[in-house]
Amino acid sequence: MKKDFDYIIAGSGLAGLSLLYHLLRDDHLKNKNILIIDPAKKKDNDRTWCFWEKEQGPFEHLVRHQWKTLQFYSHDVSREFELKHYRYKMIQSGDFYAHLLELAEQFDNVVFSNEKILEINDNGQTAEVKTETGVFTSEYVFNSTGLFHPKMDETNTLLQHFMGWYIKTPAPVFDSNVGTLMDFRLNQQYGATFMYVLPTSPNDALVEYTLFSEKTLKEEEYIRELKKYIQDELKIDDYEITHSEFGVIPMTMARFKRYLGPGNRIINIGTAGGFTKPSSGYTFQFVQKHLLQVAERLKNGQSPVIKPSLRERMFYWYDMTLLEVLLSGKLTGEQIFSGLFGKVDPERILAFLTNESTFWEEFKIRNSVPVIPFMMAGMKQFVAPRK
Ligand SMILES: Cc1cc2nc3c(=O)[nH]c(=O)nc-3n(C[C@H](O)[C@H](O)[C@H](O)COP(=O)(O)OP(=O)(O)OC[C@H]3O[C@@H](n4cnc5c(N)ncnc54)[C@H](O)[C@@H]3O)c2cc1C
């Protein structure tokens, strides 16, 4: 196999394949020689991506279902709201991988190698990727593997862990126009604990048991809680589990580097580049926004290094403050989210959670949460050394 490429994409998950998409749809970039390395062949439907946006996105045709009406429940707040601008959307990773792999097949200049990357180095003028079978060089390596992840432990990281079941019922029991974003009416003994219910038809729904805590649970605990909720809250006795997924997303104060090396030749993308929002785990939209800019810069002959803007740094500070409050245990997740959903227009909360809010919306949000713990956590973030 050829050893020298224009670009190497390390990892062919959400970020790697999204970057490939943005490169291949651009007339200036679609003929570049691209190598994609990942031991996984991406044949499995291993995760569901949900996100919200106002317009139609590049992967609109892959959207399985979307919701205009959402619900929030806690022990104190019960709210159903209709979105005016945003739509909450669901894409299944299996559809996404299949679509991107099919697109890539049309390009002879795109090569896949199913092997593990051992090292990625920057030589100043080029970047180099070492695998079990050889060394490959390119102008830039776009990395989404965990090779450069910062150290994460219980002092700086909460785990968002969840088990989701796609269930099918013989009787039409769901309203597929209404999704439940968070239902906190569960035992909160381990940390922020909620159910997430997304019906895609009158007979089908994704039901997900989600926690923000330091440790994952035993498999049987997720199963027990899912069964209990489906029976007691959804009042469904007869159903079949058609698909199951499990995930752990780090919600961390550890800093991910966006780029590395003496020549800034290693560009971290996806979770590896810090594009998982630390306070919520949502990643999909942040990845798309970043990679669109990366492709635009490459097209214009510019370096793909993109430093965080002042606004991004401000949102990062909000994220760190919220995580600090959660990690310190001064407020529970249920108290924080009940405060928000009880007092603020949900559309504003969604704008805030996707870094699209205005200063005025942020002011309203800051006023909806208890001042003292947030002020102390916010100040700590200004002075605390990064872990
Ligand atoms: C089950 C689940 C559900 C999620 N749901 C949502 C959601 O609803 N909304 C949302 O916004 N986010 C969600 N996320 C978070 C986030 O969107 C995903 O984790 C997303 O896949 C991150 O994209 P990525 O490209 O950074 O990482 P990945 O998609 O994990 O891709 C990384 C790739 O790197 C490869 N790799 C790793 N090590 C090596 C190596 N040494 N050499 C070569 N290749 C390597 C892996 O095989 C993998 O294919 C979810 C995550 C999970 C796990």
The ligand as a MOL file (V3000), in Angstrom:
LIG
                    3D

  0  0  0     0  0            999 V3000
M  V30 BEGIN CTAB
M  V30 COUNTS 53 58 0 0 0
M  V30 BEGIN ATOM
M  V30 1 C -24.0050 4.6420 23.0960 0
M  V30 2 C -23.7020 6.1160 22.8880 0
M  V30 3 C -24.7350 6.9920 22.6050 0
M  V30 4 C -24.4550 8.3500 22.3980 0
M  V30 5 N -25.4960 9.1980 22.1370 0
M  V30 6 C -25.2420 10.4880 21.8570 0
M  V30 7 C -26.2980 11.3600 21.4980 0
M  V30 8 O -27.4650 10.9930 21.5210 0
M  V30 9 N -25.9990 12.6360 21.1370 0
M  V30 10 C -24.7120 13.0960 21.1230 0
M  V30 11 O -24.4860 14.2480 20.7450 0
M  V30 12 N -23.7000 12.2920 21.5170 0
M  V30 13 C -23.9220 11.0150 21.8820 0
M  V30 14 N -22.8830 10.1960 22.2390 0
M  V30 15 C -21.5420 10.7860 22.4030 0
M  V30 16 C -20.7820 10.9400 21.0820 0
M  V30 17 O -21.5950 11.5320 20.1000 0
M  V30 18 C -20.2720 9.6300 20.5380 0
M  V30 19 O -19.4460 9.0080 21.4700 0
M  V30 20 C -19.5190 9.8040 19.2270 0
M  V30 21 O -19.4320 8.5450 18.6340 0
M  V30 22 C -18.1380 10.4290 19.3970 0
M  V30 23 O -17.5280 10.5120 18.1430 0
M  V30 24 P -15.9680 10.3060 17.9530 0
M  V30 25 O -15.7200 10.2410 16.5120 0
M  V30 26 O -15.2440 11.2830 18.7870 0
M  V30 27 O -15.6700 8.8910 18.6190 0
M  V30 28 P -16.1110 7.4680 18.0670 0
M  V30 29 O -17.3610 7.5660 17.2950 0
M  V30 30 O -16.0700 6.5600 19.2570 0
M  V30 31 O -14.9370 7.0910 17.0490 0
M  V30 32 C -13.6140 6.8490 17.4680 0
M  V30 33 C -13.0620 5.7530 16.5710 0
M  V30 34 O -11.6670 5.5910 16.8540 0
M  V30 35 C -11.3800 4.2210 16.7360 0
M  V30 36 N -10.1360 3.9380 17.4720 0
M  V30 37 C -9.9490 3.9320 18.7980 0
M  V30 38 N -8.6730 3.6340 19.0860 0
M  V30 39 C -8.0390 3.4540 17.8970 0
M  V30 40 C -6.7020 3.1510 17.5240 0
M  V30 41 N -5.7200 2.9690 18.4430 0
M  V30 42 N -6.4120 3.0380 16.2150 0
M  V30 43 C -7.3530 3.2670 15.2720 0
M  V30 44 N -8.6340 3.5600 15.5600 0
M  V30 45 C -8.9700 3.6590 16.8590 0
M  V30 46 C -12.5950 3.5130 17.3100 0
M  V30 47 O -12.6960 2.1780 16.8250 0
M  V30 48 C -13.7260 4.3990 16.8020 0
M  V30 49 O -14.2870 3.9290 15.6050 0
M  V30 50 C -23.1120 8.8390 22.4760 0
M  V30 51 C -22.1030 7.9410 22.7940 0
M  V30 52 C -22.3820 6.6000 23.0050 0
M  V30 53 C -21.2310 5.6740 23.3700 0
M  V30 END ATOM
M  V30 BEGIN BOND
M  V30 1 1 1 2
M  V30 2 1 2 3
M  V30 3 2 2 52
M  V30 4 2 3 4
M  V30 5 1 4 5
M  V30 6 1 4 50
M  V30 7 2 5 6
M  V30 8 1 6 7
M  V30 9 1 6 13
M  V30 10 2 7 8
M  V30 11 1 7 9
M  V30 12 1 9 10
M  V30 13 2 10 11
M  V30 14 1 10 12
M  V30 15 2 12 13
M  V30 16 1 13 14
M  V30 17 1 14 15
M  V30 18 1 14 50
M  V30 19 1 15 16
M  V30 20 1 16 17
M  V30 21 1 16 18
M  V30 22 1 18 19
M  V30 23 1 18 20
M  V30 24 1 20 21
M  V30 25 1 20 22
M  V30 26 1 22 23
M  V30 27 1 23 24
M  V30 28 2 24 25
M  V30 29 1 24 26
M  V30 30 1 24 27
M  V30 31 1 27 28
M  V30 32 2 28 29
M  V30 33 1 28 30
M  V30 34 1 28 31
M  V30 35 1 31 32
M  V30 36 1 32 33
M  V30 37 1 33 34
M  V30 38 1 33 48
M  V30 39 1 34 35
M  V30 40 1 35 36
M  V30 41 1 35 46
M  V30 42 1 36 37
M  V30 43 1 36 45
M  V30 44 2 37 38
M  V30 45 1 38 39
M  V30 46 1 39 40
M  V30 47 2 39 45
M  V30 48 1 40 41
M  V30 49 2 40 42
M  V30 50 1 42 43
M  V30 51 2 43 44
M  V30 52 1 44 45
M  V30 53 1 46 47
M  V30 54 1 46 48
M  V30 55 1 48 49
M  V30 56 2 50 51
M  V30 57 1 51 52
M  V30 58 1 52 53
M  V30 END BOND
M  V30 END CTAB
M  END
